[in-house]
Amino acid sequence: MLSVTSMARNSYLLYTLMQKTGGTSTTPTDWINSLSSTSQKSTATSSTDWLNRSISNNLSTSTSNTSLSDIIAQQIAKQGTDIKALENYSKNQAAFSEKFSKLTTALQKSSDTLLHTDFKAATSTATTTTSTGATSTQTTRIADLVSNIKGFTADYNNLSQFFKDNSGLSSSVKNLATSFTDTKYNRRAYESIGINVDSSGKLSVDEKKLTASLQGDASKVSQLLGESGLAGKAAQKTAAAVNISANLYPALTLQSSSNSLNSASLLSGLMLDFYW
């Protein structure tokens, strides 16, 4: 892809070449014939096809008398538009990538926490005694688990919403948005342990019900939220999203990089005249 710097450099070269033609009606053939030596003409002949294709493919009106200056002027106009488009594209792509990275990292971390959680340990009945009375470690352990699960659901919702908000960018983002809403298909199972799911697939935690589930049936909670459950699926989907991250944001089509008059062909043609 052309960078703003390379496009600006090409524009400068084009301006310089146009100044050298003096605004006269110089056809590609005339331009080659005007070169001062046989070796220059021989080398320039290889660019005749480049110049002719530039005329036929890049000018709105093409005639045999179209001047090289006209070709350059139109290309400069295209590059001016493209530089602005590229600047906006780069800014938006950077913002997308930054948020994508932040949200996927957060979900990977909270998913990993649940994947390394021994939910059955929540049923421990060990206690400690303080000056104000006995405090069960079971209560503290469950509170920590509930907090971790709430953090996970928040991270899941944030990434899911991000994909929904950007689903129009590409089919890959749209597919990820759909993938992250599949929680609604297992709604009843999740709700049975205190994880509510709305019609859009968004998760929320019923702390009272989840606490009771952890105390009464930790195995079921582990099954639904652990490695084979929601946390495991979230980790897999997030990893898949990261693997295709380079393909999520659509490529930018630039006017001045289309057809034959692209960065490489511009420089190969222009250098003929600049370095003699």
N, C-alpha and C positions, 0 to 999 in steps of 0.2 A: 504494500500500500504506500502511496505517496505520503510524505510528511509535509507539514506546513513549510519547513525549511527548504526541502527540495523543490516544492512547488514555487516558492518565492524565488529561488535561484533560477529556475527555468523561466519564470516571468522576466527576470532581469536579462537573461540571455536573449529572450525573444525581443524585448524592447531594444536591446543593443543592435541586434541583427536588422530590425526594422529601420533603425536610424541609418544603418549602413546602406540600405537600399534606397534611402532618400525619398521614399514614398512614390517612386516611379513604378510603372507597370512592368514588373519583372516576372516573367513566367519562369517555371522551373528550368526550362531549356535555356532561356536567356541567362538565368543566374549561373548555370553551369558554364555556358559559353563565355561569360564575362571573367572567369577565373584566369589568372595571369600565366599559368604554366601548364604544360602538357600533363605533368604528374598530378597537378591539382584537378584538372579536368577528368583524368582517368579515375581518380579516387572518388570524385564527386558524382561520376556517372552511376556509381553503385547506390547513390541516394535518390536517383531519379524516380525509382519506384515508390520510395517513401514519400516524396513530394507529391507525386501524382495521386497516390492513394489518400494522402492527406486532403487533397482537393475534393476528390470524389466522395469521401466518407465523412468529412467534417465540416463542409460548408453547406449552408442552407440553399444557396444558389451556386451552381457549378457551371463554369464556362471555360472554354479553352484559353480565354484571355484573363482568367483570374490571376491576380498578382500574388507573388509570395508574401507581400506586405498584407494583403487581405487575409491570407491564411493565418499569419502571425497575429493580426489584430483580433480575429475571432477567437483564436486559442487563448490569448491574453484575457479576453472577457470571460471565457469559460473558467480559466484558472482563478480569476478573482472570485467568482461564485463558489468554486470548489474549495478555496482556502477558508472561506467563511463556513461552508458546510462541514469541512473537516475539523475546524476548531470546535464547532457545536457538537459534532459527533464524538470527538475525543473527550470533551467535558462530560457528556451524558454517559458514555461508555465507562469512564473512570468512576462516576458516581454509582453506576449499576454494579460494577465489579467490587467496589469498596463495600457496599451494603451486602452484596451476596456473600463476600468473604466473612464479614462480621456475623451474619445470621447463621451461616453454615457452621462456622467455628463454635458458636454458642450452642447449637443443637447437637453437634458432635460431642461436646463436653458434657452436656446434661444427659445425653443418651448413654454415654460411657459410664457416668455415675450410676445410673440405674442398672446397667448391665453388670456392674461389679457390686451390686447390692445383694446382701443376704436377707431377703424379705422375711424369712422364717425367724431370724434373730429378733424380730419385733415381738415375739411371744415370750421373751425372757422374763422371768419373774424375780430376778435379783433386785434387791433394794439397798438403799443407803439411808443412814439416819443423820439428820442435822439437828440443830438446836430448836428448830421449829417443828420437828416431827419427821416421820419417815417419808422419803420421796422415792418412788419406784423408777428404776432406770428404764423400765419398759415404756413408761409414759414419755420420757425424754427421747428415746429411740424412735418411737412412732412419730413424734413431732418433727424430728429430723427427716424421716422418710416422707412425711406429708409435704414438708417444705421442698424437698428435692423433686418430688413428683409435680408440685405446682410450678417449679422452675422449668421442668422439662416441658410441661404442657404449654407454658408461655412461649418458650423457644420454638416449639413445634408450630404454634399458631402464627408466630411472627414470620417464619420462613414460608409457611403455607400462604399467608396473605401477600407476601412479597411476590411470589410466583403468580398469584391471581392478579395482582395489580399490574404485572408486566407481561401477562399472557399474550398480549397483542404483538409483542416484539418478534417472536418466532414460534414455530411449532414445537421446538424443544422446551421452551419455557411453558407453553400451554400444556404440554404433556406432563410436566412436573407439577403444575398446578392441579391437574386432575389426579395425579398420583397421591398427592398429599391430602386429598379430600376423601380417600377411601375409608377413613375412620368411621364414616356414617354407616357403612355396611356391617360393622360389628358393634353398632351402637348399644344394643341391649346388654351385651356381655360387659362392655366397659361401664355402663351405667350401674350394673349389678354390684360393682366394687366402689362406686363413687366417682367415676369419671364420666361426666355428662358430655354428650355430643349433639350439637345442633344440626339443622338441616344442611348447613354448608360444610359440615365436617369440623367445625371449630370445637376445641376441647375446653372444658371447665371442670373445676374440682369441687365436689361436695365434701368438705373437710370432715364433717361429722360421720358421714357414711363411709368415707375412705378409712378413717381411723377405726371404725367398727370392723371393717373388712380386714384390716391389718391385724387386729386383735383376734378376730374369729376365724379367718381363713386365709392366712398368709400365703399358702400354696397357690390358691386361686389368683391372688394378686400377682404373685411371681409369674404365673403362667401367662397372664394377660398383659403384664407390663415388662417382663424380663426379656431374655435373649430370644425366645420364640414368640414374644408378644410385641407390644407397641414400640418399646425402646429399640428392640432389635430391628424391626422394620424401618424405624426412623433412621437408624444408623446406616442401614443399607441404602435407603433412598437418598440420604444426604451424600454418601460416598459416590453414588451414581451421578448425582448432580455435579459434584466437584469434578468428576472425571470428564464430563462433557462441557465444563465451564467455558472453554474456548469457543464453543459453538452456540452458546446461548444468545449472545448479542449479535444481531444481523450485521453483515458486511455493508460498507458504504460504497455505492456506485458513484463515481465521479465523472463529470462530463469530459474533462481533459484526459482521462485515462482510458477512454473508450476507443474502439476501433484501432486504427493504426497509429494515431497521433498520441502515443503514450510517452511516459517519462524516458524510457530507453531510446525510442526512435527519435524523440526530440533531440536528445543529447548527441546521438550518433550523427544526425544531420547537421546540427548547429556547430559541432566541433570542427567540421570540415573547413568552415569559413573562419572561425575564431583563431585557429592555431597555425594558419598559413601567414 
